[in-house]
Amino acid sequence: MEVIKIVGTDDTPSVTLDVANEIFEVSGRSLPEDVASFYEPILDWLERYSDEAAAKTVFNFKLVYFNTASSKMLLDILLKLEEMYESGKDVLIRWHFPEDDEDMEEAGEEYADIVEVPFEQISYAMD
């Protein structure tokens, strides 16, 4: 499968979807002006990937901020991962959040409650 590599900006997250290197990650800030057009290629890629998913998919979210419109698209990504998990694929979601950011921690907890996928919350120290 083709690799998706999007370099983040002040308004858009970095995205890496790389099967060969087993890197599945969304990181940074997500408040794109046109959230649907930003996330559509990612969702399309995940749809194609789900048919031939690797033995184990570990998807990392390392966001420091996302707006309301992005939250819906993040949920769509999580629901695609849930579909893969329910079809028998080995899927793990890792939600990384700054250790002093209760909002990002709670967002991860809320997503974990919504989707039926193994979910890890990982805090880290900010520099």
Rosetta blueprint (number, residue, H / E / L):
1 M L
2 E L
3 V L
4 I E
5 K E
6 I E
7 V L
8 G L
9 T L
10 D L
11 D L
12 T L
13 P L
14 S E
15 V E
16 T E
17 L E
18 D E
19 V L
20 A L
21 N L
22 E L
23 I E
24 F E
25 E E
26 V E
27 S E
28 G E
29 R E
30 S E
31 L L
32 P L
33 E L
34 D L
35 V H
36 A H
37 S H
38 F H
39 Y H
40 E H
41 P H
42 I H
43 L H
44 D H
45 W H
46 L H
47 E H
48 R H
49 Y H
50 S H
51 D H
52 E L
53 A L
54 A L
55 A L
56 K E
57 T E
58 V E
59 F E
60 N E
61 F E
62 K E
63 L E
64 V E
65 Y E
66 F E
67 N L
68 T H
69 A H
70 S H
71 S H
72 K H
73 M H
74 L H
75 L H
76 D H
77 I H
78 L H
79 L H
80 K H
81 L H
82 E H
83 E H
84 M H
85 Y H
86 E H
87 S L
88 G L
89 K L
90 D E
91 V E
92 L E
93 I E
94 R E
95 W E
96 H E
97 F E
98 P E
99 E L
100 D L
101 D L
102 E H
103 D H
104 M H
105 E H
106 E H
107 A H
108 G H
109 E H
110 E H
111 Y H
112 A H
113 D H
114 I H
115 V L
116 E L
117 V L
118 P L
119 F E
120 E E
121 Q E
122 I E
123 S E
124 Y E
125 A L
126 M L
127 D L
